[in-house]
Amino acid sequence: MTIINQLLKVKGHGCFSVGPGETVYAAIEKMAEKNVGSVLVMDRATLVGIFTERDYARNVVLKGRSSPQTLVRDIMSTELACVAPDDTVEDCMALMTETRVRHLPVVEDEAVVGVISIGDLVKSIIDDQRFMIDQLETYISGEVYVH
C-alpha cells in the first residue's frame, strides 16, 4: 500500500502558493505559468485556504467579477480537506471522492509539506497495478527473477 510520503519523494515536496491579499488575476497567472489547477493560500507560514480553477469559474466568471480587482481571500475555499504524509493513496482517493476536491494539501505538524492531486493518485494506482500485472505474468510464465 503506497503512502503519500512515498509519492512526495518522487513528485517533490514543493507547492505553489499565493497570499490572501493578492488579486485573482495574479493567482490565475501563477497557475497558468506553473501549469497547475490550484494554489495554496498562505498567510506567511499558515495555510488559510486553497484557490482552484473551480473557485475562479464559479466565483469570478459566473458572478461577473473582475479578476484584477477581486482578491483571493474573497473567493478562496477555506473548508480544507488535508492529509498527512503517512496516509495511504486509497485513503486520499476516498477523501477526494467524499469532499469532491481534486487537490489535497499534505500537512505535518501544522506545516504544509506538499500537495497531492487526483492525477498523482491515479498515476500511483496505475503504477501499482502495472507492477502487480508484471509480477503475475512472471509467476504464471514460470520465469525466475534473479538479482
Order of alpha helices (4+ residues) and beta strands (2+ residues): alpha-beta-alpha-beta-beta-alpha-alpha-alpha-beta-beta-alpha
